[in-house]
Amino acid sequence: MEISILVLSFLILISLRVPVAWSLGVSSMLTLLVSVDTFPALTTIAQRLVTGLDSFSILAIPFFILAGHIMNKGGIAERLIAFAKSLVGALPGGLAHVNIVAAMLFGAIAGSAGAAAAAIGGFMSDKMEESGYDKGFGVAVNVTSATTGLVIPPSNIFIIYSVASGGVSIGALFLAGYLPGIITGLFLMIVAYIWAKRKGYPTADRTSFKTILTTFLNALPSLFLLIVVIGGIVAGIFTATEASSVAVIYCLVLAMAYKEISLKDIRPILVESASTIAIVMLLIAVSISMSWVLSYENIPQTVTQLLLGLSDNKIMVIILINIILLVVGIFMDMTPAVLIFTPIFLPVVTAIGIDPVHFGIIMVLNLCIGLCTPPVGSVLFIGVGVGKTTIQKVIRPLLPLFLAMILALILVSVFPELSLWLPSLFGF
């Protein structure tokens, strides 16, 4: 009964276009009212909203969001694009490869798929069209490649998964994301190569070693942020939260050194960041209160018994969960999806021997696909807006890129070593 009330009330509210945060809060309240009186239910939900955010780990999210906004305004994207172009610009479909590599680098540094799609797409869309690329293909490449930055660390969504899972190591999740993120990027490049060969898109001249070295040196200060953040966490110099504040200071100093940001630009950046932070933190608060209600009503245990009753085969359970998450990703944004479904599915996968770190990578990689699909695909809409085209023109070239992302998901799901090798190498 509790599951029915939770699911139906949430779906009804979403279908009525009630904001996701309010839908989560109201459906949690209605579910709790089944077994608790009205006043205790109200006070419990209110307490969970506050105590849910009382976490040192969650404090990293506002800092990483602020760092991402500073990077988006700080001229970092252009330097990364120049470096990517010197590396892969001469391949068939060279500008598409440049977009993918630059998005992987920028998305990893900024930790935001939306920021990567806006920053890289804003620069690359016109360049690709001027060079004879179909605009729909250019936008499709930009949208799908932007999501790789959510898997390649540092990534806010891994911090959110850590909170939702009850404390899976953020450092382990960061390290685990490298190979799956790179594999996804390589699969996208293979599709771009085949598509470009079929369409006869132009290639650039081979870049000299001097140019590669010059663009690398120009991009090095930006790339060094990854070493500072991840290296500091792995070496035990600071926690993920402390690393996020270091990232803010580093990005601000770097953007000012590039003379892309001055003191007068700081206030608009802070206001824009605060707006994003408020939305994310409200989602986290109501999702954590829902997680508590799920636990109180024993819903995760019920779902575990249901899924394991269908099959106790590890591969079959992972396939079933992946299918559910693929469908969920079409209709729900990534943050609430991770916060809602982690406490439901994590007991299931741990019961059949799947490592929580590995499952975190599977979940994030899976939901990245949803960011590129209508009707809720936020990154798709950003990419279409920046590329000045329509979703209808993007759908056809998106399909083979979707296939590449799904193949990467299957590979990572079947071979846990791809996620767990690096964390085990560094003792996580």
Rosetta blueprint (number, residue, H / E / L):
1 M L
2 E H
3 I H
4 S H
5 I H
6 L H
7 V H
8 L H
9 S H
10 F H
11 L H
12 I H
13 L H
14 I H
15 S H
16 L L
17 R L
18 V L
19 P L
20 V H
21 A H
22 W H
23 S H
24 L H
25 G H
26 V H
27 S H
28 S H
29 M H
30 L H
31 T H
32 L H
33 L L
34 V L
35 S L
36 V L
37 D L
38 T H
39 F H
40 P H
41 A H
42 L H
43 T H
44 T H
45 I H
46 A H
47 Q H
48 R H
49 L H
50 V H
51 T H
52 G H
53 L L
54 D L
55 S L
56 F L
57 S L
58 I L
59 L L
60 A H
61 I H
62 P H
63 F H
64 F H
65 I H
66 L H
67 A H
68 G H
69 H H
70 I H
71 M H
72 N H
73 K H
74 G L
75 G L
76 I H
77 A H
78 E H
79 R H
80 L H
81 I H
82 A H
83 F H
84 A H
85 K H
86 S H
87 L H
88 V H
89 G L
90 A L
91 L L
92 P L
93 G L
94 G H
95 L H
96 A H
97 H H
98 V H
99 N H
100 I H
101 V H
102 A H
103 A H
104 M H
105 L H
106 F H
107 G H
108 A H
109 I H
110 A H
111 G L
112 S L
113 A H
114 G H
115 A H
116 A H
117 A H
118 A H
119 A H
120 I H
121 G H
122 G H
123 F H
124 M H
125 S H
126 D H
127 K H
128 M H
129 E H
130 E H
131 S L
132 G L
133 Y L
134 D L
135 K H
136 G H
137 F H
138 G H
139 V H
140 A H
141 V H
142 N H
143 V H
144 T H
145 S H
146 A H
147 T L
148 T H
149 G H
150 L H
151 V H
152 I L
153 P L
154 P L
155 S L
156 N H
157 I H
158 F H
159 I H
160 I H
161 Y H
162 S H
163 V H
164 A H
165 S H
166 G L
167 G L
168 V L
169 S L
170 I H
171 G H
172 A H
173 L H
174 F H
175 L H
176 A H
177 G L
178 Y H
179 L H
180 P H
181 G H
182 I H
183 I H
184 T H
185 G H
186 L H
187 F H
188 L H
189 M H
190 I H
191 V H
192 A H
193 Y H
194 I H
195 W H
196 A H
197 K H
198 R H
199 K H
200 G L
201 Y L
202 P L
203 T L
204 A L
205 D L
206 R L
207 T L
208 S L
209 F H
210 K H
211 T H
212 I H
213 L H
214 T H
215 T H
216 F H
217 L H
218 N H
219 A H
220 L H
221 P H
222 S H
223 L H
224 F H
225 L H
226 L H
227 I H
228 V H
229 V H
230 I H
231 G H
232 G H
233 I H
234 V H
235 A L
236 G L
237 I L
238 F L
239 T L
240 A H
241 T H
242 E H
243 A H
244 S H
245 S H
246 V H
247 A H
248 V H
249 I H
250 Y H
251 C H
252 L H
253 V H
254 L H
255 A H
256 M H
257 A H
258 Y L
259 K L
260 E L
261 I L
262 S L
263 L H
264 K H
265 D H
266 I H
267 R H
268 P H
269 I H
270 L H
271 V H
272 E H
273 S H
274 A H
275 S H
276 T H
277 I H
278 A H
279 I H
280 V H
281 M H
282 L H
283 L H
284 I H
285 A H
286 V H
287 S H
288 I H
289 S H
290 M H
291 S H
292 W H
293 V H
294 L H
295 S H
296 Y H
297 E L
298 N L
299 I H
300 P H
301 Q H
302 T H
303 V H
304 T H
305 Q H
306 L H
307 L H
308 L H
309 G H
310 L H
311 S L
312 D L
313 N L
314 K H
315 I H
316 M H
317 V H
318 I H
319 I H
320 L H
321 I H
322 N H
323 I H
324 I H
325 L H
326 L H
327 V H
328 V H
329 G H
330 I H
331 F H
332 M L
333 D L
334 M H
335 T H
336 P H
337 A H
338 V H
339 L H
340 I H
341 F H
342 T H
343 P H
344 I H
345 F H
346 L H
347 P H
348 V H
349 V H
350 T H
351 A H
352 I L
353 G L
354 I L
355 D L
356 P H
357 V H
358 H H
359 F H
360 G H
361 I H
362 I H
363 M H
364 V H
365 L H
366 N H
367 L H
368 C H
369 I H
370 G H
371 L L
372 C L
373 T L
374 P L
375 P L
376 V L
377 G L
378 S H
379 V H
380 L H
381 F H
382 I H
383 G H
384 V H
385 G H
386 V H
387 G H
388 K L
389 T L
390 T L
391 I H
392 Q H
393 K H
394 V H
395 I H
396 R H
397 P H
398 L H
399 L H
400 P H
401 L H
402 F H
403 L H
404 A H
405 M H
406 I H
407 L H
408 A H
409 L H
410 I H
411 L H
412 V H
413 S H
414 V H
415 F L
416 P L
417 E H
418 L H
419 S H
420 L H
421 W H
422 L H
423 P H
424 S H
425 L H
426 F L
427 G L
428 F L
